[in-house]
Each structure stands twice: as C-alpha cells, then as structure tokens.
Amino acid sequence: MEQTLLNIGFGSTVVADRVVAIVSPHSAPMKRLKDEAREEKRLIDATHGRRTRSIIIMDSNHIVLSAIQAETISQRFSTLKEQP
C-alpha cells in the first residue's frame, strides 16, 4: 500500500489521504483551533520559523501549520488526486 505525500513546503510532507481540510489561518476560529491544538499537544509546526500561511487539519485531529499559502497547497493536493 503506497501512500501519497503532499508537499507542504521546506521539505515537509503529510500523507495526502489523511488531510481533511486546508484553510487560511487568519480567522478567529482558526486561531482558536491552533491555540487549542497547541495546548493539547496536537500541533505540528512545519513553518520553519516563517509566518503561518495555512493550517492543515488531519483526520487524526492533528493540526499542521505551513508557511505555504493555502491556495498553493490546495493546488498541489488537486494535482495529486488527478494522478492515477
């Protein structure tokens, strides 16, 4: 069983089949989601010290932060899903 990896920037990847949502981090509910995940030790920071530009919600309830725009990651995700 081969898992497809989604590039989320700076050499970091997540398993594409486990992604539930890719969202922008600028709304108050998303900031709250990030803070709650940090408190509960479910936050994975893949920004490498850069500004958070997208939040990836995984089916394991983990929250992944990326420094790549949500639109860019969504395009990469769509491209992966189109491949056989």
KEKE-3310 file (N, C-alpha, C; in steps of 0.2 Angstrom, whole numbers, plus 5000, padded with zeros to 4 digits):
npx = (5004:5004:5008:5003:5012:5010:5017:5021:5029:5046:5053:5045:5032:5015:5004:4993:4981:4976:4972:4960:4956:4961:4965:4964:4974:4969:4956:4947:4941:4950:4962:4959:4957:4970:4977:4970:4975:4988:4989:4984:4994:4993:4998:5007:5021:5026:5032:5045:5050:5045:5031:5015:5005:4995:4984:4983:4971:4971:4965:4968:4965:4976:4984:4992:5004:5009:5020:5017:5005:4988:4980:4990:4994:4982:4981:4992:4987:4976:4982:4988:4978:4972:4981:4984)
npy = (4994:5010:5026:5042:5057:5074:5089:5101:5112:5117:5105:5097:5085:5078:5065:5063:5057:5058:5071:5082:5095:5111:5126:5144:5154:5165:5169:5171:5159:5149:5153:5151:5137:5133:5137:5129:5116:5117:5118:5105:5097:5093:5100:5103:5111:5116:5127:5131:5142:5153:5164:5159:5153:5144:5132:5115:5102:5087:5070:5063:5072:5081:5096:5105:5117:5127:5137:5139:5146:5143:5141:5137:5125:5118:5117:5109:5097:5094:5091:5080:5071:5070:5062:5045)
npz = (5000:4995:5000:4996:4997:5002:4998:5009:5010:5012:5013:5020:5022:5021:5023:5010:5009:5022:5025:5030:5029:5021:5026:5028:5040:5046:5051:5067:5072:5067:5073:5086:5085:5082:5094:5103:5099:5101:5115:5118:5114:5100:5089:5075:5070:5055:5049:5049:5056:5049:5044:5048:5035:5031:5037:5041:5042:5050:5048:5060:5070:5072:5070:5057:5054:5040:5030:5018:5006:5008:4996:4987:4992:4991:4977:4974:4981:4973:4961:4964:4967:4954:4948:4942)
capx = (5000:5009:5005:5005:5014:5008:5022:5018:5035:5053:5055:5040:5026:5010:5000:4988:4974:4974:4971:4953:4955:4967:4962:4968:4974:4968:4950:4947:4940:4956:4967:4957:4959:4978:4979:4968:4979:4995:4988:4983:4999:4991:5000:5014:5023:5031:5034:5052:5051:5042:5024:5010:5000:4990:4983:4981:4968:4972:4960:4970:4964:4982:4984:4999:5005:5013:5022:5015:4998:4983:4979:4996:4994:4976:4983:4996:4983:4971:4986:4990:4972:4971:4986:4982)
capy = (5000:5016:5032:5048:5063:5081:5093:5107:5117:5117:5098:5094:5082:5075:5059:5066:5053:5059:5078:5084:5102:5116:5133:5150:5154:5172:5170:5170:5152:5146:5155:5147:5130:5132:5138:5123:5111:5118:5116:5098:5094:5091:5105:5101:5117:5115:5133:5133:5149:5158:5166:5153:5155:5139:5127:5109:5098:5080:5065:5061:5078:5085:5102:5106:5124:5128:5143:5140:5148:5138:5140:5133:5118:5115:5116:5103:5092:5093:5088:5073:5067:5069:5057:5038)
capz = (5000:4994:5002:4993:5001:5000:5000:5012:5010:5015:5014:5024:5019:5025:5019:5007:5011:5029:5025:5030:5026:5021:5027:5029:5047:5048:5055:5074:5074:5065:5078:5092:5083:5083:5101:5107:5097:5105:5122:5119:5111:5094:5084:5072:5066:5049:5046:5049:5059:5045:5046:5046:5029:5030:5043:5038:5048:5048:5051:5067:5074:5072:5066:5054:5051:5035:5028:5011:5005:5007:4989:4983:4994:4988:4970:4974:4983:4967:4956:4967:4966:4947:4945:4943)
cpx = (5004:5005:5007:5006:5012:5014:5019:5024:5041:5055:5050:5034:5021:5007:4994:4981:4972:4972:4963:4952:4961:4964:4967:4968:4972:4961:4951:4946:4946:4962:4965:4958:4966:4980:4976:4973:4986:4994:4987:4988:4998:4994:5007:5015:5028:5033:5041:5054:5048:5034:5019:5005:4995:4990:4980:4978:4968:4966:4961:4968:4970:4981:4991:4999:5010:5014:5020:5007:4994:4981:4984:4995:4988:4977:4987:4992:4978:4975:4987:4984:4970:4975:4983:4985)
cpy = (5006:5022:5038:5054:5069:5085:5100:5112:5115:5110:5094:5091:5079:5070:5062:5063:5055:5067:5078:5090:5106:5122:5138:5151:5161:5174:5168:5162:5148:5147:5151:5139:5128:5132:5132:5117:5111:5116:5109:5094:5090:5095:5103:5108:5116:5121:5135:5140:5155:5159:5160:5156:5150:5134:5121:5104:5091:5076:5062:5066:5082:5091:5104:5113:5124:5135:5144:5142:5142:5136:5136:5126:5114:5113:5109:5097:5090:5089:5081:5068:5066:5063:5050:5035)
cpz = (5000:4996:4998:4997:4998:5002:5003:5013:5014:5017:5018:5020:5024:5021:5017:5009:5018:5030:5025:5027:5026:5021:5029:5037:5050:5052:5062:5075:5072:5070:5084:5091:5084:5090:5105:5105:5100:5112:5123:5116:5104:5088:5082:5068:5061:5045:5045:5051:5054:5047:5043:5040:5028:5036:5039:5043:5045:5051:5058:5072:5075:5068:5064:5052:5046:5033:5021:5011:5005:5000:4985:4986:4992:4981:4970:4976:4977:4962:4958:4966:4959:4944:4947:4949)
residu = (MET:GLU:GLN:THR:LEU:LEU:ASN:ILE:GLY:PHE:GLY:SER:THR:VAL:VAL:ALA:ASP:ARG:VAL:VAL:ALA:ILE:VAL:SER:PRO:HIS:SER:ALA:PRO:MET:LYS:ARG:LEU:LYS:ASP:GLU:ALA:ARG:GLU:GLU:LYS:ARG:LEU:ILE:ASP:ALA:THR:HIS:GLY:ARG:ARG:THR:ARG:SER:ILE:ILE:ILE:MET:ASP:SER:ASN:HIS:ILE:VAL:LEU:SER:ALA:ILE:GLN:ALA:GLU:THR:ILE:SER:GLN:ARG:PHE:SER:THR:LEU:LYS:GLU:GLN:PRO)
# end
